[in-house]
């Protein structure tokens, strides 16, 4: 099955 | 003192309709140059960014940068009390814990005002890198809304593939599958209906249709929409609002088989 990723894995926290 | 006057309530109503189902509370950052908002949904799968440039307003004044923490559902309830063609003035005195919404009818014979309590919202902002996208597609926003809504009848996720043949949207579900393919427009009869595809590299990714459906609530804001894809980056869906600014959404992909 496909897994939903999250944005925090791609964008850095400020 | 912060003060901003929207020429028409309708624009603000449309913006709220496009955001409030993804994000409950958000900080409107008001600076000299304009109003910005950045917020993620609770699951951190999608992100909304809004820019409203100061020069797009009838009147815009910020003495000191202000962060207005607002419950979008409450704001939406207040905005429903404005007629579409009313002007809307938002203002806040320095140190006040409320923001005022002032609605005025076009011939100035009716005025109403509401005061909304501001909230302390602990929001984290994300650093969004300037990505080089593998593919960029520009199409009518009604077309994207239709594709997303049509494919939602068959499944939960859509695979978007950009190749030499065009851009293909594919859905697979328990009952079967479906796909829509769009090709680069050749005629220029109706530029507003044209489909532009710029492919630097073939790219293919899967996304949850649930979020794309919510993003398409912004279709009334802009006749055209841009979608940008990269292999290793979230999808960008951008609605430009002429000279006022934009409303953009980012969506993390689904990965694996």
Interface residues (C-beta under 8 A of the other chain):
Chain A: X1 X2 X3 X4 X5 X6 X7 X8 X9 X10 X11 X12 X13 X14
Chain B: X40 X43 X44 X45 X46 X47 X124 X125 X126 X127 X128 X129 X157 X206 X208 X232 X233 X234 X250 X252 X253 X254 X255 X256 X257
